[in-house]
Amino acid sequence: MCPADNLQFSRTSNYIAMLQSITFEVRINGGMVGMMKIAVLVKQVPDTWSDRKIDPGTKRVDRSKDQVIDEINEKAVEVALQVKEAQDAEVVVVTMGPSSAQDGLRKMLAMGADSGIHIVDDAFGGSDAMQTSAALAAALKDKGFDLVVAGNESTDGRTAAVPAMLAERLGLAQLTFLRTLEVKNGVATGERLLPNGNATVSAALPALVSVTEQIAEARYPNFKGILAAKKKPIESIALSGLGIDASQAGGANSWSVVETVTPKPPREGGTIIKDDGTAGQQLADYLAKANLI
């Protein structure tokens, strides 16, 4: 069986993959004219360095502590800005969240993004990945974006499903889990992580890509960028502006339900190996048992 048989895509798209010594290629037509327009999905999450918990009452992530833009989203913005610097492009950051999420958008604007879109409505509270992808698709579908960039997964939900769901809803080719990205002559190309190697993949624009932690290190906003961000526009869109019925939004109407919440067990002490002449063998046995060697 060819390794290609193990790869499944919602849509083929000038797709080139190299796995071990076998190369396969599928093509479709596509392209882009004029200034490129890039949308970058960003999300405000509980601070990565804080002790994040699930609220046992709501069965949702406790968001009462400091909220920050997810680090993977900062990297996604960085790679979009690198594309902008290489060619004529506009970068728009897009988020769905409460009013406080606008602070995160301002930081992305300070990094160099041109404008923002904020999907904000209390009715969206507790929405799952299906509902979130539907809201994002409704907000983006008529904006004429050539490229949508997302992180591969958020640090609060960990579903890693929204990029693929959004691409399907928008009818876009999708290149997911990229650790490199180059956009040239209307084609996005990158190296995709696979369980047993890497694949070089490409898609004609319009397309959606999701990126991993390896993609880039995000730049720090400078003073000039922080001042400029205050004047950059952010479009706010409520539920009514998306054409989504209220009965399809929010935790009470979500497709997924958290049945129970169990506190994580206390951390156990580590294994201590005493050298009685067999320490090397003990260490090897321990690593083998943990499938580390």
N, C-alpha and C positions, 0 to 999 in steps of 0.2 A: 504493500500500500504506500502510495506517495505521501510524504509529510504534509502536503497540501490538503489531504483528505481530513486532517485533524483540525484545520483552521476553518472557522465559520464567520462570515461577515453578514451584516444586515443588508449590505449593498457593496458590490464590487466597484472599483473606482480608480482606473489607471493604476491598479494594484500590482506592485512588484515585490516579491518576497524571496529572500535567499536563506535557506535553511540547510546547514551542513554543506553538502556538495551539490544540492539540487536547487535549481532556480525555476520559478514559475511566474507567469505574468498574465494578468487579465486587464483589459482596457475598456473604458467607456468614454464617451465624449464629454467635454466640459470646458470651462475656461472663464476668463474674467476680462472685463474691459474697464479702463479708467482707474481712479483712485481706489485702492483696496480699503474695505471697511471691515474692521476686526472687532468682534465682541468677545470680552473675557468675563467668564462667570466667576464671581467671588462670593464668599460666604463668611459671615461673622460667627465665630465659634467660641466656646469657653477657652480661656488661655491655656495653651498646651502645657505650660509649666505648673498649672494649678491642679488641685486634687479634684478631678471631674467625677461627678456622680449622677446617678439616675434618681429623680424624685420619685419615691415610692408611691406618692399620692397620685400624681399625674402620669406616672410611668414614662416620663419624657426626660431628656437631658436637663439637668439643673443649670439654668442660665442666669442665676442670680449673682454670680461672680463676674470678674472682669471679662469682657468680650473683646476679641481681636479678630482681624482678618486671618483666615487660615493660611499658614505658611505656604502650603502648596499653591494657593491662589496668588500669593505674591510672586511666586516663581512663574506662574502662568502669565501674569501681567508683564513680568520682565521679558519673557520670550516674545510677547506681542510687541513690546517697545523695541526690541532688537529688530524685529521685522520692519517696524515703522522707520527706524533709523536707516535701514538698508534700502528702503524704497518709499514711494509716496503712499502713505496709509493713515487712516484715522482709527484710534483705539477707543472703544467705549466699554466701560466696566459695568457689569450688570449684577444686581443682587436682589434677593427676595428675603425680606425680614422686617422686623419692627423699625420704628423711627430711628432708634439708636444705630441701626446699620448704616445710616448715612455718614456717620463718622468714619467708618471703614472705607466707604467710597471716596471720601475726601482724601484719605491717605493715598489711595491708588491714583487719584488725580494729581496729587503732589509728586508721585513718582514719575508722572509724565503722560498719563492717559488724558484724552481730550474731553470726555464728557461721561456722564453716568446715567443709568436707568435703575430706578428703585421701585421694585414691586412691593407695595406696602399696604396691608389691610389686616385688621385683627382677625378677619374671617379665615386667613391662611394659617393661623396658629395650629401647630401640630400636624401640618401636612406631611405626608410621606413622600417617597421618591417619585411615585407615579404622579401624584398631584403637583409636586414641585416641577417636574419636567413638563407637565401640561401648562402650568402658569408661565414658565420660561418660554415655551414654544409660542404661546399666544402673544407674549411681549415682543418676540424677535421676528416672527414670521413675515411681517410687512416692512421690516427695517432695511432690507437689502444688504445684509452682511455677507461678505465673501468668505470669511473664516470665523469660526467660533472656537475659542480656546478655553479649556477647563482643566482643573486638576483632576487626577485620576480618581481620588476619593477624598471626602472631608474627614477630619479627625474626630468629629462627633457622631456622624451617622455610620461611616464606614461601609456604605452599601456599594460604592464604586459602580453604581448603576445609572445615575442621572445622565452622564454624557451620552451613553448609548441610547437611552430612552429619548433624550432630546434630539439626537441625530435622526432617530426613526420617525419622530413626530414631524420634524422639519423636512424629511426626505433627503437628508444630506449623507454623502459618503463620510465614513468615520474612520479615523486613524487613532487608536487608543493606546494608552500606556507607552507613550513615546519618551525616550530619553534624549533625543536630539530632534531639532526641527529646522528646516530650511524652506522658505517660500520663494519661488523664482519662476517667472514666466507663467504665472497662473497655476502653478502646481505646488502642493505641499508635500515635502518628503521628510521622512524621519526614520530613526531606528527604533523598532518596537521590541519591548522585552517579552520573551516567551519563556515558558517553564524550562525548556532545555536549550536555550540559546537566544539569538536575536534575529530579527527580520528587518530588512530595509523595505519600507512601504511608501507608497506615494498615491496621491489623489488629486485630480483636477478640482479646482475651486468651482463652486462653493463646497466647503467641507467643514467638518468638525474634528478637532483633535483634543485628546486628553494627554496630559504630561505627568511625568513622575518626578520624584525629588531630585533626580540627576540632571534635569533639564537645564537649570541655570541657578545662579545665586542672585537673589533680588537686590537691586540697588537701594540705597537709602535716599529718601527725599531730601533735597537741599533747601536752603532758606528761600531761594527764588521760587522753587517749585511749590513750597508750602503757601507762599503768598499768592501765586497764580491759581492754586487750587480753589481758593475762596471765591473766585470769579467764574469758575467753570460751571457750566449748566448740569443740573441733575434733573431728569424727568421722573416724576413720581406717578405711578400707575396703580390704581385701586382695582379691586375685584371687578367692579362694574365696567372698567375700561378694557378688560381682557376678553369680555364675552363669555366668561365662565359662570355657570349657574352656582349660586351659593350652596346648593345641595351637594355639589361636587368638591367643595373646599373644606379644609380644616380637619383636625384630628377625629372629630365625630363621624366624618364621612370617608376616612382614609381606607385604602385597600389593604393595609396591613395593620395588625393589632398586637400590642404587647400584652400578653396574658399575665405574666408574673415578673417580678423583679427580685433577684436574690443578691444580697451584698456579697462582694468578693471575699473569699476566705482570707484570714490573716496570713501575712507572709511567713513562710516557714524558714527555719535556719538552713544554711547551706551545708553541704557535705564536707566533712573534714577528713582528709587523708593523712594518716600518720605514717611516717617512713619507718617501717620495720624491715626494710629490705625488699619489700614488694610494692612500694609506692608507685613505681612506673606501671606495673600491671594493673593496680587498682585504678589508676587514672585512665588507662586505656579502656578498661572494662566500663567505667562510668561514662566515658564519652561514647562508647559503642552502644550502651543501653539507651542513651539519649539521642541516638542516630546522628551524632555529630561527626563521627568518623566511619 
